[in-house]
Amino acid sequence: MAVRSIIRYPNAALATAAEPVSRFDESLRQLAHDLIDTMRAAPGIGITAPHIGILQRLTVIETDPQAGPRSFVNPEILWQSADSTRHSEGSVSMPGIAEEVERPARVRVRFQTLEGKTHEEEAAGLMAVCLQHEIDQLDGIFWIRRLSRLKRERAIKRFEKLD
């Protein structure tokens, strides 16, 4: 296990769609463990392989430290609710910046485990927000693209002042 370097906004990898994972082997499990260590060190509650410059569809999320982290390989949203929720979001690639983002309140996702088994589940609350946020990142959609142009420009200016 190792803490990896996190790429920073506006690195082009953050705007690039990740490739599906096709090999479910020890290197994938090692990458997931490294992502967990990196996420916790950041600190954050979710991270994707693209955040460390690896364009593979893998994310780890830990919304409840007692339950521990979960890995999602090749996740995709199958359904989203019509009702929405607002939640403060940020990114390990843009530390120190957070804004409210509106997203569907519930989602149904399909994903694979680190062993390659396919699962579907419904999520609500913080897990639904995290899944949508991280799947966006895997699709090359950095979270600030979900903000209005004005809020996005302000967030970028604030981040540039922090750097």
Salt bridges, closest charged atoms under 4 A:
ASP25 OD2 - ARG23 NH2 3.01
GLU26 OE1 - ARG29 NE 3.36
ASP34 OD2 - ARG4 NE 2.95
GLU62 OE2 - ARG40 NH2 2.78
GLU76 OE2 - ARG110 NH1 3.13
ASP83 OD1 - ARG106 NH2 3.29
GLU89 OE2 - ARG103 NE 2.72
GLU89 OE1 - HIS133 ND1 2.62
GLU99 OE2 - ARG158 NH2 2.98
GLU100 OE1 - ARG86 NE 2.94
GLU102 OE1 - ARG86 NH1 3.04
GLU120 OE1 - ARG108 NH1 3.67
GLU120 OE2 - ARG110 NH2 3.34
GLU121 OE2 - ARG70 NH1 2.87
GLU122 OE2 - ARG106 NH1 4.00
GLU122 OE1 - ARG108 NH2 3.75
ASP136 OD2 - ARG103 NH1 3.01
ASP136 OD2 - ARG146 NE 2.75
ASP139 OD1 - ARG57 NH1 2.84
GLU153 OE2 - ARG149 NE 3.10
ASP163 OD1 - ARG8 NH1 3.47
